[in-house]
Amino acid sequence: MSIPFYDFPSSPILIIGALGITVAIAVFLVSYQKYFNSPLNKELAEKKKALIKEQKELNVRLEKIEQDLKNL
C-alpha cells in the first residue's frame, strides 16, 4: 500500500486565479484601512464630535468638583 500524493497543478488558469484572489484581498484590505482612516468618514467624524462633547462635559464637572473642594 502506498499513500497517494497529489501534485499541485501548474495550470496557468489556476495560477492566474490564485493571483487574482490575492490581489482582490489586498485591494479589500487597503481600501478598508483607507476608508476608516479617511477624514470623510461620517462615522469617525460623529464619534470625534461626541468624544469632544463628552470631554467638555467632564471638564465642567471636574471644575465644579475642584470648586467644591476649595469651598470646604
C-alpha positions as CSV (number, residue, x, y, z in Angstrom):
1,M,0.0,0.0,0.0
2,S,1.2,3.4,-0.8
3,I,0.0,6.8,0.3
4,P,-1.4,8.9,-2.5
5,F,0.5,12.1,-3.2
6,Y,-1.2,14.9,-5.2
7,D,0.9,17.3,-7.2
8,F,-0.2,20.9,-7.2
9,P,-1.5,21.6,-10.7
10,S,0.6,24.0,-12.7
11,S,-2.2,25.2,-14.9
12,P,-1.9,28.8,-15.9
13,I,-5.6,29.4,-15.3
14,L,-5.1,28.2,-11.6
15,I,-2.1,30.5,-11.2
16,I,-3.9,33.5,-12.6
17,G,-6.9,32.7,-10.4
18,A,-4.8,32.5,-7.3
19,L,-3.1,35.8,-8.2
20,G,-6.5,37.4,-8.8
21,I,-7.7,36.3,-5.4
22,T,-4.6,37.6,-3.8
23,V,-4.9,41.0,-5.5
24,A,-8.6,41.2,-4.5
25,I,-7.8,40.5,-0.9
26,A,-5.0,43.1,-0.9
27,V,-7.3,45.7,-2.5
28,F,-10.0,45.0,0.1
29,L,-7.6,45.4,3.0
30,V,-6.1,48.6,1.7
31,S,-9.4,50.2,0.8
32,Y,-10.9,49.1,4.2
33,Q,-8.0,50.7,6.0
34,K,-8.1,53.9,3.9
35,Y,-11.9,54.3,4.4
36,F,-11.8,54.1,8.2
37,N,-8.8,56.5,8.4
38,S,-10.4,59.0,6.0
39,P,-11.4,62.4,7.2
40,L,-14.6,62.0,5.0
41,N,-15.8,59.0,7.1
42,K,-19.0,60.2,8.7
43,E,-18.9,57.7,11.5
44,L,-15.5,58.8,12.5
45,A,-16.4,62.4,12.4
46,E,-19.5,61.8,14.6
47,K,-17.5,59.8,17.1
48,K,-14.9,62.6,17.3
49,K,-17.7,65.2,17.9
50,A,-19.3,63.0,20.6
51,L,-15.9,62.5,22.3
52,I,-15.1,66.2,22.3
53,K,-18.6,67.0,23.7
54,E,-18.1,64.4,26.5
55,Q,-14.6,65.8,27.2
56,K,-16.1,69.3,27.7
57,E,-18.8,68.0,30.0
58,L,-16.2,66.1,32.1
59,N,-14.0,69.3,32.3
60,V,-17.0,71.2,33.5
61,R,-17.8,68.6,36.2
62,L,-14.1,68.5,37.2
63,E,-14.1,72.3,37.6
64,K,-17.2,72.1,39.7
65,I,-15.7,69.4,41.9
66,E,-12.5,71.4,42.4
67,Q,-14.5,74.4,43.3
68,D,-16.5,72.4,45.9
69,L,-13.2,71.1,47.4
70,K,-11.9,74.7,47.7
71,N,-15.1,75.7,49.5
72,L,-14.7,73.0,52.1
